[in-house]
Amino acid sequence: MAQGPDLADRARGLFDQRHLSGAVLIQDVRTGSTIASVSVGDGANGLPLSVVKLLLMTLYWEHRDDAPASLAPDVGRIIARGADDPGRRLALDLRRALGSRRLLGTLARLGFPGCTRTRIQDCTTLSAATPGPAWANSLSLGENGFRVTPHGLSRFLRIIGNGGIGPRGERVVRPSTARLLQQAMLETVRSGTASGVRERLGTRGRMGGKTGTGPGGPRPYDGVFAGLIFDAAGTPRYTVVTYVRRGGPGGGVAAEISAELGARLLAAR
């Protein structure tokens, strides 16, 4: 398998070719072993950006039995096309229906508990006192309210890739939630914000994920792609998290780097 130094060198080369900085982390879904970990220049920016919408949809699917029947979000718009306003509305509707503490408890179970003096990464600054607009923006735009690392995002992706099972073998989310998230992520590459790389893995497999772009301010924006690499049989094999600093939208260079590295992994299987 093409891994370790070979794949890491290729990742560095992809950043160097474009004169960009950023970070890549690829891990085995089943074992959690790191296949490649690279940080070039500024590395990751610590923000989930719109990748946070995967957490938002997890909250909905985990609690939809207790949510009003009228709460039926357009998954394609929120995940595949990255629409912010439907995400904001869903975040507020869930809070009104279920309460802040219940949702924060689920976020902690997913690997993002409340930030403290000693817990400063892979955590959330959201609380029951967070004003509505800030709550909505945090869970839809991901430009505040969360402090994440590639490892934290990859841990969450492994849960989804493993059918809802956590790193210690514990049940974290329902199998149906994991399955629905995988489908939504595949749609992002098939016809959504990362459709530019849908053919890059050829017949060896597929890639699904979520793109993020931002934060707001002077361009060029940072881009992030966080997803799963599936083999030809449709089994999630690897997580991939790619940040590109000031390199444009997440569906551009970040998705391209993810797809090329994913294709190399599958070719070497």
N, C-alpha and C positions, 0 to 999 in steps of 0.2 A: 504494500500500500504506500502511495506517495504521501508521506506525512513528516512530522518533525521538521528538521532543518530544511529539507527540500521544499516543502509547501510554504514554510515561513519565508524562505528566500524568495519564492515566487511572489508572495504577498508584498514583501518589501519592494520588489521590482515593479509591481503594478503601481504603487504609490510614487516611486521614484520617476517612473516614466512620465507621470503627470505633474511632477513637482508639487505634490500634495503631502499633507500629514494626516495621520489618523490611526486607527487601530482595527485589528481583526482578531477574532477568537473563534476557533472551530473546535467543537467537542463531540465525542461519541455519545449519541443519545442514550444508549443502554448503559454504558459503564461510567460515563462522565469524564473519561480520560481526555486530556487535551491533545488535539491533533496538531494545532498550530496556534500560537499566541504571538502577536506582533504589535508593537506600538512604535509609530514613526512620528517624530516631531512632537506636536501637541497632544497626540493620542486622542482618546475619547473626550467628549465635552461634559459628561456627567448627566446629560438630560436624555430622557427617553424619546422626546419629541412625539410624533404621532404613533410611535410604537405603543404608547400608553393605551391606545384604543383596544389593543388585545386584552389588556387587563380589564378595561371597561366592559367588553363583551363577555369576558369570563364572569364578571360580577352579575351581569344580566342572566346568562345561561345557568349559573349556579343557583340563582334565587328566583327564577321566573315563575316557579310554582306559587310563590307568595306575592308576586307582583300583579298588578291589575291586568286583566286580559287585554285591555286597550293598549297596553304598553307593548307594541310590536315593532321594534326598530328595524330599519332597512339595513341589514347586515352588509349588503353589497356597497351601499353608499358610505357606510362608516369605515369598513375595513378595506375593501378592494379599491375604492375610489378616494378614501381618506377625507370624506366630507366632515368639516368641523362642527357646523351648526347642529346636525342630527346627533353628533356625539355629545355636545353640550346639553341638549335637551334630555338625552337618555341619562346622563350623569345626574341631572337635577331630579328627573322623575324617579329614578331608583332611590335617591336620598329621601325624597318625600315619602315613598312607599315603604321603605325598609329601615330608615334611620341611619345616621352616620356611623354609629358604633358597630353595627352589624357589618356594614360594608368594609370598614377599616379592619375588622377582625378577619374578613376574607382576604384582604390585601396582605395582612400579616402571614396568613397561611400560605399565600402564593410566594412569599419570600420578601415582602416589602412592608415590614412593621413600621411603627412610628420612629422617627429619628430622635436620638437622644445625644447626650454629650459624648457617650462612648460608641454609639451606633450612628455613624455619619455617612455611610454609603449603603446602597441598596435598601432604601427606606423612604418613607413618605413624611412630609411635614403637614399633611392634611390632618384636621382634627374636627371634632364636633362643633368647634367655634369658627371654623373656616367659613367666610361669607360665600353665598351661593355662586356669584360670578367666578370667584377664584377656584371654588370646587369644580365647577363646570369646565373651566379652561384647563385646569390641571389634568383632568381625566379625559380630555379630548385633544388638546394641543401638546401637553407634556413639556411645556416650556418652563414650568415651575411646579412646586409641590412634590417632586420626586428627585432623588439623587441616586443615580444608577451607575453600575459598572457593566462592562461586557460580560463578566462572570455572573452577575446577578440576573441579567437578561437571559443568558444562556441557561441558567438553572431553571428559570420559568419555562423556557422553550423545551427543555428536557422533560418537564412534567407533561407538557402537551404532547410531545412526541412519544412518550411512554404510556399514552392512554389515560393520563391523569394520576399516575403513580409518581411519588416523590423520590428523592435520592436515597432515602432510608427504607424504601419499600412500602411507605405509607400511602394510603389513598388521600390525595389532595383535592382533586376535582372529579366530578362524575365522568365516566367514559364518554357519555354523550357530549359533554362540554368539550372534552379534548377532540372528539371527532369533528364537531362543528367548527372549532377553531382551525383545525387542519384544513378543512374544506374552504373556509374563508381565506386562509393564507394562500392556498393554491390558486384561488380565484384572483388574488392580487397580482400574481405573475401571469395568469392566463389572460386576463382582460382588464386588469386594473393599473395601478400606478407603476408597477414593475413589469408591464407587458413587453417592454423593449428587450427583455432577456429571456422570454419564454421558450425560445428555440435553442438556447445556449447549451443545455445539457443533452441535447440530441435524444437518442433512443435509450440512453442508459438510465434515465430517471427524470425526476421533476424537482422543482424548487418551489416552495411556498414561503410567504413571509409578510411582513408589514414594513412599509417605508415611512420615513420621517424626514421632515425638512424644517430648518429654522436654526436658531430662534429668530423672532422678528427683529429687524434692524437692518443695517447696511448689508447689501449683497456683496459677494456670493454667500449663500447660506451654507450651513453644515448639512450633511446628508447622512442618514443611517438606514441600514437594512438589517432586519433581524428575522431569521427564519429557519426553516428546516430543509434539509436535502433528503429527498426520497429516492430509493432505488427503483429499478424497473418494475418491481412487484408492488410498489406503492407503500413500502415500509419506511418510516422515518429513520434515517441512519445517522445524520449529523445535524448539529445546530451550527448556525453561522451568524455572527454578529459583526457587522462592518460599519465603522464610523469613518467619514471623510470630512476633514475640517476645511470649511470654505471651498468645497468642491462642487456645490450645486445640489439639486434635489436628491433625496434618497433613492428614487427610482432610476437615477442615472449612474454615476460612477460607483456608488456604494453597492447597488444591485449588480452592476457589471463585475466588480471584483468578487463579490460573493458567488456569482454564477460561474466565473472562470475557475475559482478554487474548488467549487463543488463538482464541476465537470472533471477536473483532474483527479479528485478523490474517487469518483465513480469509475473512471477509466482504469484506475489502478486496482480495483477490487478483484 
